[in-house]
Amino acid sequence: MSTTITVEGMSCGHCEQTVEEALEEVSGVTDVTVDRKSEQASVDGEVDVTALVKAAEDAGYTAHA
C-alpha cells in the first residue's frame, strides 16, 4: 500500500534526507520517496498515516495527510 503525506519546511537535499530517514524508522515502511519541491513524501508499506505524520513532525517539519 502506498501513502502520501505533505511535509512542509524542507529547503534542501539534507532536509529531504532527514525526512526520509525519519519515515524509514516507522514500523511497516518498506520504501520512502521524498520530494521537497512538491512537499510530498510517498511511503510504501503497511503503516498508519498518523505515525508517518508524527515521525516527520518529530524530525522538525510540519506534516499532514
N, C-alpha and C positions, 0 to 999 in steps of 0.2 A: 504494500500500500504506500502511496506517495502523499505527503502532506506538505503544503506550502504555508509559510508564515512570513509576515512582513517584519523586517528588522531595520529600525531607523537609527541613524547616527554613525554609520560606517563611512569613513572618508578615505581609506587607503587599503592596500593589499593586506597589511598587517591586521586591520580591523576584520577583514573577511576571514583571515586565518583564525583569529581569536574566536569568532562566532562559530566557525566550522568545528574547531576543536571542542568548544563547549557543547555543541549539539551532538557531536560524536560520542560524548560521555553519557548521553541519555540512554537508559536501558531500552533495548529493542531496535535501536538505529543501526541500519546496515550501510547507508550511504548518505552523504550530505553534499549539496552544491549550494554555494553562497555567491550572490551577485550584488555588490554594493551599489551599482548604478541603478538597478531596478528595486533595490531594497528588499530582495526576496531571498529566502532560504528554502530550498526544496529538500525534503528529508524522506528517505525510503526506509521502510520497516514498520513493524507493529508498535506504534508509540502513541502516547497520549499528547495531544496538542498542548495541553496545559503545561506539561513537563518541558516541552520544547520552548515555549514562551518564557517559562521560569529560567531555563538554562541561559537563554540569550540575555535576559534581564540581569541575571546574576553575573554575567560577563561584562555588564556595564552599558547595555544598549536597550533602547525602547523596542518592545516587540508585541505583536498581536496577531491573532489568527485571521 
